[in-house]
């Protein structure tokens, strides 16, 4: 009877050990996958200075929308593409993370 209790206690200890270590091992192996890298600002398309071809490279932007973007310049904020009706909301949602609107440099006269 005493041997049975020892075996049960030993089994419980080993089970608790695996339950406690299991999640730690899972976290350790999953951390080997690097997190996604944010888009570098250098790769963002500036809607105030981009060429027609650069704009057309954006998803959902063809000749017509690219020309509308160029004709609507300058933009203080990229959200003006949507608020001014330059592109539809669905198209804006596709490109919002790919564009910026840098303020045009002021010329000193």
N, C-alpha and C positions, 0 to 999 in steps of 0.2 A: 504494500500500500504506500509506503514511504517512497519507494522507487518510482511509483506512478506519479506522485506529487512532484518529485524532482524532475521527471521527464516533462510533465505538463508545464512546470515553471520554466524549464529550459526552452521548451517550444514557444511559450508566450514571450520570453525574452528575445529569442531569435526573430519571431514575427514582429515584435515592436521595433527591433533594430532595422529590419528591412523596410518597415512602413516609414520609419523616421528618415532613413537614408535614401529611400527611393525618390521622393520629390527633389531632394538635393542633387542627386545624380541626374535627374531629368533636366533640372535647371542648368546644370553645368554643361551638359551636352548641347542643350538648345542655345546657349550663349555663343556657340561657335559660329552661328549664322550672323553675319554683320547686319546691323539695322539699315534700313533704306537710307540712302544719302539724299539730302535735300537738293533741289535744283540750284545750281550755282547762279548767282546773279549775272555772270558773264554770258551765260547761255540764254538768258531771257531776251525776248524781242521787245525793243523799245518802240512803242507805237507812234512816237513822235518823230523818229528818225529812220525807221526801217524802210527798206526798199519794197517795191511791189512784190518782188520775188520772195523776199524774206517773209512778208505777210502771208503770201500764198502757201508757204510751207507749214503754216499753222493749220490744225485740224478744223475743217468746216469753212475755211477762208479760201475763196476763189477769186477770180478777176474782179467781180463786181464788189464784193465786200472789201477787198484790198484797196480798190480805188476809193470807196466810200470812207475808209479809215484815213487814207491820205488826204482826201478833200476836207475832212473834218478837223484836221490839225489846227492848232495844238490842243492837247489834252492835259488838264491839270491832274486828273486821276484816271486810271484805267477803267474804272466803273462808268465813265462817261460814254464808253462805247455802247453800253446798254441803255443808260438813261437818256442819251440823245437819239436813240433809235438807229444807230449806225449798224449794229448787228443784233439779231434776236437774242433773247435771254439764253436759249438752249445753246447757241453758238458761243456766246460769251462764257457760259459755264465750262465749255470744252477748252477754252484758251486762257482762262483767268490765271491759272498757275504758270503759264508760259510767257506772260507779257508783263511789261512795266510801262509806266508813263513818266519818264524823267522830264523834269521841267526844262524847257528850252533855255539856253544860255542867253542872258540879256546882253545886248550890244550897247556899249557905252558911247553915246554921242553927245 
